Amino acid sequence: MKCPFCNSKLGVISRKKFFCKNCCFEIHVESDNYVVYRIEFDGSTSKLCVMDEVS
Ligand SMILES: [Zn+2]
């Protein structure tokens, strides 16, 4: 699976959670959507956007 923003390879947190170290985003697979979270400086996450599933 690749980052939809920068197209680099995503790191794997768990089966349904991925991260992009380039963008500092976490991408969670939730039902048929990808939910993108931004990783804040303090390590918390804030929901950024929801995308339709990409291939
Ligand atoms: Zn990225």
mmCIF file of the protein (N, C-alpha, C, O) and its ligand, coordinates in Angstrom:
data_MODEL
# 
_entry.id   MODEL 
# 
loop_
_entity.id 
_entity.type 
_entity.pdbx_number_of_molecules 
1 polymer     1 
2 non-polymer 1 
# 
_entity_poly.entity_id                      1 
_entity_poly.type                           'polypeptide(L)' 
_entity_poly.nstd_linkage                   no 
_entity_poly.nstd_monomer                   no 
_entity_poly.pdbx_seq_one_letter_code       MKCPFCNSKLGVISRKKFFCKNCCFEIHVESDNYVVYRIEFDGSTSKLCVMDEVS 
_entity_poly.pdbx_seq_one_letter_code_can   MKCPFCNSKLGVISRKKFFCKNCCFEIHVESDNYVVYRIEFDGSTSKLCVMDEVS 
_entity_poly.pdbx_strand_id                 A 
# 
loop_
_entity_poly_seq.entity_id 
_entity_poly_seq.num 
_entity_poly_seq.mon_id 
_entity_poly_seq.hetero 
1 1  MET n 
1 2  LYS n 
1 3  CYS n 
1 4  PRO n 
1 5  PHE n 
1 6  CYS n 
1 7  ASN n 
1 8  SER n 
1 9  LYS n 
1 10 LEU n 
1 11 GLY n 
1 12 VAL n 
1 13 ILE n 
1 14 SER n 
1 15 ARG n 
1 16 LYS n 
1 17 LYS n 
1 18 PHE n 
1 19 PHE n 
1 20 CYS n 
1 21 LYS n 
1 22 ASN n 
1 23 CYS n 
1 24 CYS n 
1 25 PHE n 
1 26 GLU n 
1 27 ILE n 
1 28 HIS n 
1 29 VAL n 
1 30 GLU n 
1 31 SER n 
1 32 ASP n 
1 33 ASN n 
1 34 TYR n 
1 35 VAL n 
1 36 VAL n 
1 37 TYR n 
1 38 ARG n 
1 39 ILE n 
1 40 GLU n 
1 41 PHE n 
1 42 ASP n 
1 43 GLY n 
1 44 SER n 
1 45 THR n 
1 46 SER n 
1 47 LYS n 
1 48 LEU n 
1 49 CYS n 
1 50 VAL n 
1 51 MET n 
1 52 ASP n 
1 53 GLU n 
1 54 VAL n 
1 55 SER n 
# 
loop_
_struct_asym.id 
_struct_asym.entity_id 
A 1 
B 2 
# 
loop_
_chem_comp.id 
_chem_comp.type 
_chem_comp.mon_nstd_flag 
ARG 'L-peptide linking' y 
ASN 'L-peptide linking' y 
ASP 'L-peptide linking' y 
CYS 'L-peptide linking' y 
GLU 'L-peptide linking' y 
GLY 'peptide linking'   y 
HIS 'L-peptide linking' y 
ILE 'L-peptide linking' y 
LEU 'L-peptide linking' y 
LYS 'L-peptide linking' y 
MET 'L-peptide linking' y 
PHE 'L-peptide linking' y 
PRO 'L-peptide linking' y 
SER 'L-peptide linking' y 
THR 'L-peptide linking' y 
TYR 'L-peptide linking' y 
VAL 'L-peptide linking' y 
ZN  non-polymer         . 
# 
_pdbx_entity_nonpoly.entity_id   2 
_pdbx_entity_nonpoly.name        ? 
_pdbx_entity_nonpoly.comp_id     ZN 
# 
_pdbx_nonpoly_scheme.asym_id         B 
_pdbx_nonpoly_scheme.entity_id       2 
_pdbx_nonpoly_scheme.mon_id          ZN 
_pdbx_nonpoly_scheme.ndb_seq_num     1 
_pdbx_nonpoly_scheme.pdb_seq_num     101 
_pdbx_nonpoly_scheme.auth_seq_num    101 
_pdbx_nonpoly_scheme.pdb_mon_id      ZN 
_pdbx_nonpoly_scheme.auth_mon_id     ZN 
_pdbx_nonpoly_scheme.pdb_strand_id   A 
_pdbx_nonpoly_scheme.pdb_ins_code    . 
# 
loop_
_atom_site.group_PDB 
_atom_site.id 
_atom_site.type_symbol 
_atom_site.label_atom_id 
_atom_site.label_alt_id 
_atom_site.label_comp_id 
_atom_site.label_asym_id 
_atom_site.label_entity_id 
_atom_site.label_seq_id 
_atom_site.pdbx_PDB_ins_code 
_atom_site.Cartn_x 
_atom_site.Cartn_y 
_atom_site.Cartn_z 
_atom_site.occupancy 
_atom_site.B_iso_or_equiv 
_atom_site.pdbx_formal_charge 
_atom_site.auth_seq_id 
_atom_site.auth_comp_id 
_atom_site.auth_asym_id 
_atom_site.auth_atom_id 
_atom_site.pdbx_PDB_model_num 
ATOM   1   N  N  . MET A 1 1  ? 0.842   -1.196 0.000  1.00 0.00 ? 1   MET A N  1 
ATOM   2   C  CA . MET A 1 1  ? 0.000   0.000  0.000  1.00 0.00 ? 1   MET A CA 1 
ATOM   3   C  C  . MET A 1 1  ? 0.883   1.254  0.000  1.00 0.00 ? 1   MET A C  1 
ATOM   4   O  O  . MET A 1 1  ? 1.890   1.326  0.704  1.00 0.00 ? 1   MET A O  1 
ATOM   5   N  N  . LYS A 1 2  ? 0.479   2.227  -0.801 1.00 0.00 ? 2   LYS A N  1 
ATOM   6   C  CA . LYS A 1 2  ? 1.270   3.442  -0.938 1.00 0.00 ? 2   LYS A CA 1 
ATOM   7   C  C  . LYS A 1 2  ? 0.499   4.653  -0.437 1.00 0.00 ? 2   LYS A C  1 
ATOM   8   O  O  . LYS A 1 2  ? -0.732  4.673  -0.435 1.00 0.00 ? 2   LYS A O  1 
ATOM   9   N  N  . CYS A 1 3  ? 1.242   5.646  -0.017 1.00 0.00 ? 3   CYS A N  1 
ATOM   10  C  CA . CYS A 1 3  ? 0.635   6.885  0.434  1.00 0.00 ? 3   CYS A CA 1 
ATOM   11  C  C  . CYS A 1 3  ? -0.082  7.566  -0.733 1.00 0.00 ? 3   CYS A C  1 
ATOM   12  O  O  . CYS A 1 3  ? 0.512   7.761  -1.793 1.00 0.00 ? 3   CYS A O  1 
ATOM   13  N  N  . PRO A 1 4  ? -1.361  7.931  -0.546 1.00 0.00 ? 4   PRO A N  1 
ATOM   14  C  CA . PRO A 1 4  ? -2.088  8.593  -1.643 1.00 0.00 ? 4   PRO A CA 1 
ATOM   15  C  C  . PRO A 1 4  ? -1.617  10.021 -1.891 1.00 0.00 ? 4   PRO A C  1 
ATOM   16  O  O  . PRO A 1 4  ? -1.979  10.627 -2.900 1.00 0.00 ? 4   PRO A O  1 
ATOM   17  N  N  . PHE A 1 5  ? -0.818  10.558 -0.984 1.00 0.00 ? 5   PHE A N  1 
ATOM   18  C  CA . PHE A 1 5  ? -0.382  11.953 -1.123 1.00 0.00 ? 5   PHE A CA 1 
ATOM   19  C  C  . PHE A 1 5  ? 0.998   12.055 -1.763 1.00 0.00 ? 5   PHE A C  1 
ATOM   20  O  O  . PHE A 1 5  ? 1.204   12.842 -2.686 1.00 0.00 ? 5   PHE A O  1 
ATOM   21  N  N  . CYS A 1 6  ? 1.934   11.262 -1.272 1.00 0.00 ? 6   CYS A N  1 
ATOM   22  C  CA . CYS A 1 6  ? 3.292   11.390 -1.790 1.00 0.00 ? 6   CYS A CA 1 
ATOM   23  C  C  . CYS A 1 6  ? 3.745   10.126 -2.517 1.00 0.00 ? 6   CYS A C  1 
ATOM   24  O  O  . CYS A 1 6  ? 4.828   10.095 -3.101 1.00 0.00 ? 6   CYS A O  1 
ATOM   25  N  N  . ASN A 1 7  ? 2.901   9.069  -2.480 1.00 0.00 ? 7   ASN A N  1 
ATOM   26  C  CA . ASN A 1 7  ? 3.157   7.855  -3.240 1.00 0.00 ? 7   ASN A CA 1 
ATOM   27  C  C  . ASN A 1 7  ? 4.337   7.034  -2.738 1.00 0.00 ? 7   ASN A C  1 
ATOM   28  O  O  . ASN A 1 7  ? 4.815   6.137  -3.433 1.00 0.00 ? 7   ASN A O  1 
ATOM   29  N  N  . SER A 1 8  ? 4.804   7.338  -1.537 1.00 0.00 ? 8   SER A N  1 
ATOM   30  C  CA . SER A 1 8  ? 5.863   6.502  -0.994 1.00 0.00 ? 8   SER A CA 1 
ATOM   31  C  C  . SER A 1 8  ? 5.241   5.333  -0.236 1.00 0.00 ? 8   SER A C  1 
ATOM   32  O  O  . SER A 1 8  ? 4.048   5.332  0.069  1.00 0.00 ? 8   SER A O  1 
ATOM   33  N  N  . LYS A 1 9  ? 6.061   4.358  0.056  1.00 0.00 ? 9   LYS A N  1 
ATOM   34  C  CA . LYS A 1 9  ? 5.566   3.157  0.713  1.00 0.00 ? 9   LYS A CA 1 
ATOM   35  C  C  . LYS A 1 9  ? 5.157   3.473  2.149  1.00 0.00 ? 9   LYS A C  1 
ATOM   36  O  O  . LYS A 1 9  ? 5.877   4.160  2.873  1.00 0.00 ? 9   LYS A O  1 
ATOM   37  N  N  . LEU A 1 10 ? 3.987   2.963  2.552  1.00 0.00 ? 10  LEU A N  1 
ATOM   38  C  CA . LEU A 1 10 ? 3.499   3.216  3.896  1.00 0.00 ? 10  LEU A CA 1 
ATOM   39  C  C  . LEU A 1 10 ? 4.103   2.238  4.885  1.00 0.00 ? 10  LEU A C  1 
ATOM   40  O  O  . LEU A 1 10 ? 4.311   1.066  4.573  1.00 0.00 ? 10  LEU A O  1 
ATOM   41  N  N  . GLY A 1 11 ? 4.380   2.732  6.079  1.00 0.00 ? 11  GLY A N  1 
ATOM   42  C  CA . GLY A 1 11 ? 4.741   1.850  7.173  1.00 0.00 ? 11  GLY A CA 1 
ATOM   43  C  C  . GLY A 1 11 ? 3.490   1.213  7.749  1.00 0.00 ? 11  GLY A C  1 
ATOM   44  O  O  . GLY A 1 11 ? 2.401   1.775  7.636  1.00 0.00 ? 11  GLY A O  1 
ATOM   45  N  N  . VAL A 1 12 ? 3.629   0.057  8.361  1.00 0.00 ? 12  VAL A N  1 
ATOM   46  C  CA . VAL A 1 12 ? 2.495   -0.677 8.893  1.00 0.00 ? 12  VAL A CA 1 
ATOM   47  C  C  . VAL A 1 12 ? 2.499   -0.594 10.413 1.00 0.00 ? 12  VAL A C  1 
ATOM   48  O  O  . VAL A 1 12 ? 3.492   -0.934 11.056 1.00 0.00 ? 12  VAL A O  1 
ATOM   49  N  N  . ILE A 1 13 ? 1.384   -0.139 10.987 1.00 0.00 ? 13  ILE A N  1 
ATOM   50  C  CA . ILE A 1 13 ? 1.212   -0.135 12.434 1.00 0.00 ? 13  ILE A CA 1 
ATOM   51  C  C  . ILE A 1 13 ? 0.489   -1.403 12.844 1.00 0.00 ? 13  ILE A C  1 
ATOM   52  O  O  . ILE A 1 13 ? 0.910   -2.098 13.769 1.00 0.00 ? 13  ILE A O  1 
ATOM   53  N  N  . SER A 1 14 ? -0.594  -1.699 12.156 1.00 0.00 ? 14  SER A N  1 
ATOM   54  C  CA . SER A 1 14 ? -1.335  -2.932 12.377 1.00 0.00 ? 14  SER A CA 1 
ATOM   55  C  C  . SER A 1 14 ? -2.049  -3.253 11.074 1.00 0.00 ? 14  SER A C  1 
ATOM   56  O  O  . SER A 1 14 ? -1.849  -2.587 10.058 1.00 0.00 ? 14  SER A O  1 
ATOM   57  N  N  . ARG A 1 15 ? -2.888  -4.290 11.122 1.00 0.00 ? 15  ARG A N  1 
ATOM   58  C  CA . ARG A 1 15 ? -3.541  -4.719 9.877  1.00 0.00 ? 15  ARG A CA 1 
ATOM   59  C  C  . ARG A 1 15 ? -4.314  -3.596 9.205  1.00 0.00 ? 15  ARG A C  1 
ATOM   60  O  O  . ARG A 1 15 ? -4.386  -3.539 7.978  1.00 0.00 ? 15  ARG A O  1 
ATOM   61  N  N  . LYS A 1 16 ? -4.884  -2.717 9.988  1.00 0.00 ? 16  LYS A N  1 
ATOM   62  C  CA . LYS A 1 16 ? -5.744  -1.673 9.426  1.00 0.00 ? 16  LYS A CA 1 
ATOM   63  C  C  . LYS A 1 16 ? -5.230  -0.268 9.704  1.00 0.00 ? 16  LYS A C  1 
ATOM   64  O  O  . LYS A 1 16 ? -5.955  0.714  9.543  1.00 0.00 ? 16  LYS A O  1 
ATOM   65  N  N  . LYS A 1 17 ? -3.981  -0.183 10.120 1.00 0.00 ? 17  LYS A N  1 
ATOM   66  C  CA . LYS A 1 17 ? -3.411  1.131  10.395 1.00 0.00 ? 17  LYS A CA 1 
ATOM   67  C  C  . LYS A 1 17 ? -2.043  1.243  9.738  1.00 0.00 ? 17  LYS A C  1 
ATOM   68  O  O  . LYS A 1 17 ? -1.183  0.373  9.875  1.00 0.00 ? 17  LYS A O  1 
ATOM   69  N  N  . PHE A 1 18 ? -1.880  2.338  9.024  1.00 0.00 ? 18  PHE A N  1 
ATOM   70  C  CA . PHE A 1 18 ? -0.633  2.565  8.312  1.00 0.00 ? 18  PHE A CA 1 
ATOM   71  C  C  . PHE A 1 18 ? -0.168  3.986  8.577  1.00 0.00 ? 18  PHE A C  1 
ATOM   72  O  O  . PHE A 1 18 ? -0.948  4.835  9.010  1.00 0.00 ? 18  PHE A O  1 
ATOM   73  N  N  . PHE A 1 19 ? 1.088   4.235  8.317  1.00 0.00 ? 19  PHE A N  1 
ATOM   74  C  CA . PHE A 1 19 ? 1.556   5.610  8.482  1.00 0.00 ? 19  PHE A CA 1 
ATOM   75  C  C  . PHE A 1 19 ? 2.517   5.960  7.356  1.00 0.00 ? 19  PHE A C  1 
ATOM   76  O  O  . PHE A 1 19 ? 3.189   5.103  6.784  1.00 0.00 ? 19  PHE A O  1 
ATOM   77  N  N  . CYS A 1 20 ? 2.553   7.259  7.063  1.00 0.00 ? 20  CYS A N  1 
ATOM   78  C  CA . CYS A 1 20 ? 3.525   7.781  6.113  1.00 0.00 ? 20  CYS A CA 1 
ATOM   79  C  C  . CYS A 1 20 ? 4.479   8.687  6.860  1.00 0.00 ? 20  CYS A C  1 
ATOM   80  O  O  . CYS A 1 20 ? 4.068   9.707  7.413  1.00 0.00 ? 20  CYS A O  1 
ATOM   81  N  N  . LYS A 1 21 ? 5.745   8.322  6.880  1.00 0.00 ? 21  LYS A N  1 
ATOM   82  C  CA . LYS A 1 21 ? 6.690   9.140  7.632  1.00 0.00 ? 21  LYS A CA 1 
ATOM   83  C  C  . LYS A 1 21 ? 7.051   10.403 6.866  1.00 0.00 ? 21  LYS A C  1 
ATOM   84  O  O  . LYS A 1 21 ? 7.522   11.372 7.461  1.00 0.00 ? 21  LYS A O  1 
ATOM   85  N  N  . ASN A 1 22 ? 6.842   10.408 5.578  1.00 0.00 ? 22  ASN A N  1 
ATOM   86  C  CA . ASN A 1 22 ? 7.042   11.642 4.800  1.00 0.00 ? 22  ASN A CA 1 
ATOM   87  C  C  . ASN A 1 22 ? 6.030   12.709 5.181  1.00 0.00 ? 22  ASN A C  1 
ATOM   88  O  O  . ASN A 1 22 ? 6.387   13.856 5.452  1.00 0.00 ? 22  ASN A O  1 
ATOM   89  N  N  . CYS A 1 23 ? 4.754   12.314 5.197  1.00 0.00 ? 23  CYS A N  1 
ATOM   90  C  CA . CYS A 1 23 ? 3.672   13.279 5.403  1.00 0.00 ? 23  CYS A CA 1 
ATOM   91  C  C  . CYS A 1 23 ? 3.317   13.445 6.879  1.00 0.00 ? 23  CYS A C  1 
ATOM   92  O  O  . CYS A 1 23 ? 2.599   14.379 7.236  1.00 0.00 ? 23  CYS A O  1 
ATOM   93  N  N  . CYS A 1 24 ? 3.811   12.551 7.744  1.00 0.00 ? 24  CYS A N  1 
ATOM   94  C  CA . CYS A 1 24 ? 3.366   12.520 9.134  1.00 0.00 ? 24  CYS A CA 1 
ATOM   95  C  C  . CYS A 1 24 ? 1.857   12.306 9.226  1.00 0.00 ? 24  CYS A C  1 
ATOM   96  O  O  . CYS A 1 24 ? 1.179   12.947 10.029 1.00 0.00 ? 24  CYS A O  1 
ATOM   97  N  N  . PHE A 1 25 ? 1.343   11.411 8.407  1.00 0.00 ? 25  PHE A N  1 
ATOM   98  C  CA . PHE A 1 25 ? -0.053  11.029 8.462  1.00 0.00 ? 25  PHE A CA 1 
ATOM   99  C  C  . PHE A 1 25 ? -0.176  9.582  8.902  1.00 0.00 ? 25  PHE A C  1 
ATOM   100 O  O  . PHE A 1 25 ? 0.671   8.740  8.603  1.00 0.00 ? 25  PHE A O  1 
ATOM   101 N  N  . GLU A 1 26 ? -1.263  9.320  9.626  1.00 0.00 ? 26  GLU A N  1 
ATOM   102 C  CA . GLU A 1 26 ? -1.677  7.936  9.816  1.00 0.00 ? 26  GLU A CA 1 
ATOM   103 C  C  . GLU A 1 26 ? -2.883  7.697  8.934  1.00 0.00 ? 26  GLU A C  1 
ATOM   104 O  O  . GLU A 1 26 ? -3.728  8.580  8.792  1.00 0.00 ? 26  GLU A O  1 
ATOM   105 N  N  . ILE A 1 27 ? -2.978  6.533  8.345  1.00 0.00 ? 27  ILE A N  1 
ATOM   106 C  CA . ILE A 1 27 ? -4.111  6.185  7.512  1.00 0.00 ? 27  ILE A CA 1 
ATOM   107 C  C  . ILE A 1 27 ? -4.748  4.933  8.088  1.00 0.00 ? 27  ILE A C  1 
ATOM   108 O  O  . ILE A 1 27 ? -4.117  3.878  8.154  1.00 0.00 ? 27  ILE A O  1 
ATOM   109 N  N  . HIS A 1 28 ? -6.012  5.058  8.506  1.00 0.00 ? 28  HIS A N  1 
ATOM   110 C  CA . HIS A 1 28 ? -6.735  3.951  9.095  1.00 0.00 ? 28  HIS A CA 1 
ATOM   111 C  C  . HIS A 1 28 ? -7.756  3.453  8.099  1.00 0.00 ? 28  HIS A C  1 
ATOM   112 O  O  . HIS A 1 28 ? -8.461  4.248  7.478  1.00 0.00 ? 28  HIS A O  1 
ATOM   113 N  N  . VAL A 1 29 ? -7.843  2.147  7.941  1.00 0.00 ? 29  VAL A N  1 
ATOM   114 C  CA . VAL A 1 29 ? -8.851  1.561  7.080  1.00 0.00 ? 29  VAL A CA 1 
ATOM   115 C  C  . VAL A 1 29 ? -10.102 1.341  7.914  1.00 0.00 ? 29  VAL A C  1 
ATOM   116 O  O  . VAL A 1 29 ? -10.098 0.550  8.858  1.00 0.00 ? 29  VAL A O  1 
ATOM   117 N  N  . GLU A 1 30 ? -11.180 2.048  7.562  1.00 0.00 ? 30  GLU A N  1 
ATOM   118 C  CA . GLU A 1 30 ? -12.437 1.945  8.305  1.00 0.00 ? 30  GLU A CA 1 
ATOM   119 C  C  . GLU A 1 30 ? -13.545 1.651  7.314  1.00 0.00 ? 30  GLU A C  1 
ATOM   120 O  O  . GLU A 1 30 ? -13.885 2.490  6.481  1.00 0.00 ? 30  GLU A O  1 
ATOM   121 N  N  . SER A 1 31 ? -14.105 0.454  7.408  1.00 0.00 ? 31  SER A N  1 
ATOM   122 C  CA . SER A 1 31 ? -15.054 -0.084 6.430  1.00 0.00 ? 31  SER A CA 1 
ATOM   123 C  C  . SER A 1 31 ? -14.490 0.101  5.034  1.00 0.00 ? 31  SER A C  1 
ATOM   124 O  O  . SER A 1 31 ? -13.430 -0.450 4.738  1.00 0.00 ? 31  SER A O  1 
ATOM   125 N  N  . ASP A 1 32 ? -15.148 0.849  4.165  1.00 0.00 ? 32  ASP A N  1 
ATOM   126 C  CA . ASP A 1 32 ? -14.666 0.959  2.791  1.00 0.00 ? 32  ASP A CA 1 
ATOM   127 C  C  . ASP A 1 32 ? -13.862 2.229  2.551  1.00 0.00 ? 32  ASP A C  1 
ATOM   128 O  O  . ASP A 1 32 ? -13.519 2.550  1.413  1.00 0.00 ? 32  ASP A O  1 
ATOM   129 N  N  . ASN A 1 33 ? -13.567 2.940  3.614  1.00 0.00 ? 33  ASN A N  1 
ATOM   130 C  CA . ASN A 1 33 ? -12.891 4.220  3.441  1.00 0.00 ? 33  ASN A CA 1 
ATOM   131 C  C  . ASN A 1 33 ? -11.519 4.220  4.091  1.00 0.00 ? 33  ASN A C  1 
ATOM   132 O  O  . ASN A 1 33 ? -11.216 3.409  4.966  1.00 0.00 ? 33  ASN A O  1 
ATOM   133 N  N  . TYR A 1 34 ? -10.710 5.145  3.637  1.00 0.00 ? 34  TYR A N  1 
ATOM   134 C  CA . TYR A 1 34 ? -9.476  5.449  4.321  1.00 0.00 ? 34  TYR A CA 1 
ATOM   135 C  C  . TYR A 1 34 ? -9.679  6.741  5.091  1.00 0.00 ? 34  TYR A C  1 
ATOM   136 O  O  . TYR A 1 34 ? -10.097 7.752  4.526  1.00 0.00 ? 34  TYR A O  1 
ATOM   137 N  N  . VAL A 1 35 ? -9.384  6.705  6.367  1.00 0.00 ? 35  VAL A N  1 
ATOM   138 C  CA . VAL A 1 35 ? -9.479  7.903  7.173  1.00 0.00 ? 35  VAL A CA 1 
ATOM   139 C  C  . VAL A 1 35 ? -8.064  8.369  7.482  1.00 0.00 ? 35  VAL A C  1 
ATOM   140 O  O  . VAL A 1 35 ? -7.240  7.617  8.002  1.00 0.00 ? 35  VAL A O  1 
ATOM   141 N  N  . VAL A 1 36 ? -7.807  9.611  7.153  1.00 0.00 ? 36  VAL A N  1 
ATOM   142 C  CA . VAL A 1 36 ? -6.458  10.150 7.293  1.00 0.00 ? 36  VAL A CA 1 
ATOM   143 C  C  . VAL A 1 36 ? -6.381  10.983 8.563  1.00 0.00 ? 36  VAL A C  1 
ATOM   144 O  O  . VAL A 1 36 ? -7.192  11.883 8.777  1.00 0.00 ? 36  VAL A O  1 
ATOM   145 N  N  . TYR A 1 37 ? -5.405  10.676 9.398  1.00 0.00 ? 37  TYR A N  1 
ATOM   146 C  CA . TYR A 1 37 ? -5.164  11.428 10.621 1.00 0.00 ? 37  TYR A CA 1 
ATOM   147 C  C  . TYR A 1 37 ? -3.800  12.102 10.522 1.00 0.00 ? 37  TYR A C  1 
ATOM   148 O  O  . TYR A 1 37 ? -2.828  11.518 10.043 1.00 0.00 ? 37  TYR A O  1 
ATOM   149 N  N  . ARG A 1 38 ? -3.759  13.312 10.975 1.00 0.00 ? 38  ARG A N  1 
ATOM   150 C  CA . ARG A 1 38 ? -2.477  13.990 11.062 1.00 0.00 ? 38  ARG A CA 1 
ATOM   151 C  C  . ARG A 1 38 ? -1.865  13.717 12.424 1.00 0.00 ? 38  ARG A C  1 
ATOM   152 O  O  . ARG A 1 38 ? -2.546  13.794 13.447 1.00 0.00 ? 38  ARG A O  1 
ATOM   153 N  N  . ILE A 1 39 ? -0.592  13.401 12.433 1.00 0.00 ? 39  ILE A N  1 
ATOM   154 C  CA . ILE A 1 39 ? 0.109   13.152 13.693 1.00 0.00 ? 39  ILE A CA 1 
ATOM   155 C  C  . ILE A 1 39 ? 0.655   14.474 14.211 1.00 0.00 ? 39  ILE A C  1 
ATOM   156 O  O  . ILE A 1 39 ? 1.454   15.132 13.545 1.00 0.00 ? 39  ILE A O  1 
ATOM   157 N  N  . GLU A 1 40 ? 0.215   14.854 15.403 1.00 0.00 ? 40  GLU A N  1 
ATOM   158 C  CA . GLU A 1 40 ? 0.627   16.138 15.970 1.00 0.00 ? 40  GLU A CA 1 
ATOM   159 C  C  . GLU A 1 40 ? 1.990   16.019 16.639 1.00 0.00 ? 40  GLU A C  1 
ATOM   160 O  O  . GLU A 1 40 ? 2.513   14.919 16.817 1.00 0.00 ? 40  GLU A O  1 
ATOM   161 N  N  . PHE A 1 41 ? 2.544   17.138 16.997 1.00 0.00 ? 41  PHE A N  1 
ATOM   162 C  CA . PHE A 1 41 ? 3.874   17.150 17.614 1.00 0.00 ? 41  PHE A CA 1 
ATOM   163 C  C  . PHE A 1 41 ? 3.912   16.332 18.895 1.00 0.00 ? 41  PHE A C  1 
ATOM   164 O  O  . PHE A 1 41 ? 4.920   15.697 19.205 1.00 0.00 ? 41  PHE A O  1 
ATOM   165 N  N  . ASP A 1 42 ? 2.809   16.349 19.640 1.00 0.00 ? 42  ASP A N  1 
ATOM   166 C  CA . ASP A 1 42 ? 2.798   15.636 20.919 1.00 0.00 ? 42  ASP A CA 1 
ATOM   167 C  C  . ASP A 1 42 ? 2.439   14.160 20.762 1.00 0.00 ? 42  ASP A C  1 
ATOM   168 O  O  . ASP A 1 42 ? 2.298   13.447 21.756 1.00 0.00 ? 42  ASP A O  1 
ATOM   169 N  N  . GLY A 1 43 ? 2.290   13.699 19.522 1.00 0.00 ? 43  GLY A N  1 
ATOM   170 C  CA . GLY A 1 43 ? 2.027   12.286 19.294 1.00 0.00 ? 43  GLY A CA 1 
ATOM   171 C  C  . GLY A 1 43 ? 0.559   11.934 19.191 1.00 0.00 ? 43  GLY A C  1 
ATOM   172 O  O  . GLY A 1 43 ? 0.213   10.804 18.845 1.00 0.00 ? 43  GLY A O  1 
ATOM   173 N  N  . SER A 1 44 ? -0.319  12.899 19.490 1.00 0.00 ? 44  SER A N  1 
ATOM   174 C  CA . SER A 1 44 ? -1.742  12.633 19.321 1.00 0.00 ? 44  SER A CA 1 
ATOM   175 C  C  . SER A 1 44 ? -2.102  12.755 17.839 1.00 0.00 ? 44  SER A C  1 
ATOM   176 O  O  . SER A 1 44 ? -1.300  13.229 17.034 1.00 0.00 ? 44  SER A O  1 
ATOM   177 N  N  . THR A 1 45 ? -3.297  12.329 17.495 1.00 0.00 ? 45  THR A N  1 
ATOM   178 C  CA . THR A 1 45 ? -3.715  12.400 16.102 1.00 0.00 ? 45  THR A CA 1 
ATOM   179 C  C  . THR A 1 45 ? -4.998  13.200 15.981 1.00 0.00 ? 45  THR A C  1 
ATOM   180 O  O  . THR A 1 45 ? -5.829  13.189 16.889 1.00 0.00 ? 45  THR A O  1 
ATOM   181 N  N  . SER A 1 46 ? -5.163  13.892 14.869 1.00 0.00 ? 46  SER A N  1 
ATOM   182 C  CA . SER A 1 46 ? -6.402  14.605 14.607 1.00 0.00 ? 46  SER A CA 1 
ATOM   183 C  C  . SER A 1 46 ? -6.886  14.220 13.210 1.00 0.00 ? 46  SER A C  1 
ATOM   184 O  O  . SER A 1 46 ? -6.105  14.116 12.264 1.00 0.00 ? 46  SER A O  1 
ATOM   185 N  N  . LYS A 1 47 ? -8.193  14.013 13.115 1.00 0.00 ? 47  LYS A N  1 
ATOM   186 C  CA . LYS A 1 47 ? -8.769  13.537 11.864 1.00 0.00 ? 47  LYS A CA 1 
ATOM   187 C  C  . LYS A 1 47 ? -8.660  14.612 10.796 1.00 0.00 ? 47  LYS A C  1 
ATOM   188 O  O  . LYS A 1 47 ? -9.048  15.760 11.015 1.00 0.00 ? 47  LYS A O  1 
ATOM   189 N  N  . LEU A 1 48 ? -8.138  14.240 9.655  1.00 0.00 ? 48  LEU A N  1 
ATOM   190 C  CA . LEU A 1 48 ? -7.904  15.220 8.596  1.00 0.00 ? 48  LEU A CA 1 
ATOM   191 C  C  . LEU A 1 48 ? -8.975  15.099 7.518  1.00 0.00 ? 48  LEU A C  1 
ATOM   192 O  O  . LEU A 1 48 ? -9.634  16.086 7.191  1.00 0.00 ? 48  LEU A O  1 
ATOM   193 N  N  . CYS A 1 49 ? -9.159  13.906 6.964  1.00 0.00 ? 49  CYS A N  1 
ATOM   194 C  CA . CYS A 1 49 ? -10.156 13.746 5.921  1.00 0.00 ? 49  CYS A CA 1 
ATOM   195 C  C  . CYS A 1 49 ? -10.467 12.274 5.743  1.00 0.00 ? 49  CYS A C  1 
ATOM   196 O  O  . CYS A 1 49 ? -9.754  11.407 6.248  1.00 0.00 ? 49  CYS A O  1 
ATOM   197 N  N  . VAL A 1 50 ? -11.533 12.003 5.023  1.00 0.00 ? 50  VAL A N  1 
ATOM   198 C  CA . VAL A 1 50 ? -11.942 10.638 4.692  1.00 0.00 ? 50  VAL A CA 1 
ATOM   199 C  C  . VAL A 1 50 ? -11.884 10.497 3.177  1.00 0.00 ? 50  VAL A C  1 
ATOM   200 O  O  . VAL A 1 50 ? -12.365 11.356 2.437  1.00 0.00 ? 50  VAL A O  1 
ATOM   201 N  N  . MET A 1 51 ? -11.295 9.412  2.738  1.00 0.00 ? 51  MET A N  1 
ATOM   202 C  CA . MET A 1 51 ? -11.192 9.197  1.302  1.00 0.00 ? 51  MET A CA 1 
ATOM   203 C  C  . MET A 1 51 ? -11.902 7.910  0.937  1.00 0.00 ? 51  MET A C  1 
ATOM   204 O  O  . MET A 1 51 ? -11.967 6.977  1.737  1.00 0.00 ? 51  MET A O  1 
ATOM   205 N  N  . ASP A 1 52 ? -12.437 7.863  -0.285 1.00 0.00 ? 52  ASP A N  1 
ATOM   206 C  CA . ASP A 1 52 ? -12.892 6.597  -0.822 1.00 0.00 ? 52  ASP A CA 1 
ATOM   207 C  C  . ASP A 1 52 ? -11.695 5.684  -0.987 1.00 0.00 ? 52  ASP A C  1 
ATOM   208 O  O  . ASP A 1 52 ? -10.559 6.145  -1.090 1.00 0.00 ? 52  ASP A O  1 
ATOM   209 N  N  . GLU A 1 53 ? -11.948 4.423  -1.011 1.00 0.00 ? 53  GLU A N  1 
ATOM   210 C  CA . GLU A 1 53 ? -10.846 3.472  -1.106 1.00 0.00 ? 53  GLU A CA 1 
ATOM   211 C  C  . GLU A 1 53 ? -10.066 3.667  -2.400 1.00 0.00 ? 53  GLU A C  1 
ATOM   212 O  O  . GLU A 1 53 ? -10.645 3.802  -3.478 1.00 0.00 ? 53  GLU A O  1 
ATOM   213 N  N  . VAL A 1 54 ? -8.775  3.678  -2.275 1.00 0.00 ? 54  VAL A N  1 
ATOM   214 C  CA . VAL A 1 54 ? -7.919  3.806  -3.451 1.00 0.00 ? 54  VAL A CA 1 
ATOM   215 C  C  . VAL A 1 54 ? -7.183  2.498  -3.659 1.00 0.00 ? 54  VAL A C  1 
ATOM   216 O  O  . VAL A 1 54 ? -6.998  1.726  -2.718 1.00 0.00 ? 54  VAL A O  1 
ATOM   217 N  N  . SER A 1 55 ? -6.780  2.255  -4.841 1.00 0.00 ? 55  SER A N  1 
ATOM   218 C  CA . SER A 1 55 ? -6.118  0.991  -5.132 1.00 0.00 ? 55  SER A CA 1 
ATOM   219 C  C  . SER A 1 55 ? -4.609  1.159  -5.146 1.00 0.00 ? 55  SER A C  1 
ATOM   220 O  O  . SER A 1 55 ? -3.882  0.193  -5.375 1.00 0.00 ? 55  SER A O  1 
HETATM 221 ZN ZN . ZN  B 2 .  ? 2.915   10.458 2.237  1.00 0.00 2 101 ZN  A ZN 1 
# 
